[in-house]
């Protein structure tokens, strides 16, 4: 009987120590931050046309943009069409909060749809900002020659507000 009593006490002590160690480990273990989730994709559609001479489509930027609910990231999937009347190739950049410029890296090219030059340029990525992302502005610039050798360029922009702030 005495042996059974000792075993019972030992089991209780071992169980108590195990619970204490598990509790201490749970308290001291670093908590991993919650991962921010992306909201719904916002449709991007921006067309730049010439404003002198013959009417030319210089560039079209289409695709999607989404903000994360943690307020510091956004992702984009954009396609830049080089209009068949434009020269040279159009360009675009992204402005974060009106003061940080991002020049996305070309991801790939594909066969252009009707109305574009030979290739359609694809830009897919994610950007993490050091502070809260309040808004993102996309700027697209296209150029053309008219009349004769006079070079003209035109820039259009569109701003997307972060719905989480």
Secondary structure, 3 states (H helix, E strand, C coil): CHHHHHHHHHHHHHHHHHHHHHHHHHHHCCCCCCCCCECCCEEEEEEEECCCCCCCEEEEEEEEEEEECCCCEEEEEEEEEEECCCCCCCEEEEEECCCEEECCCCCEEEECCCCEEEEEEEEEEEEECCCCCCEEEEEEEEEEECCCCCEEEEEEEEEEECCCC
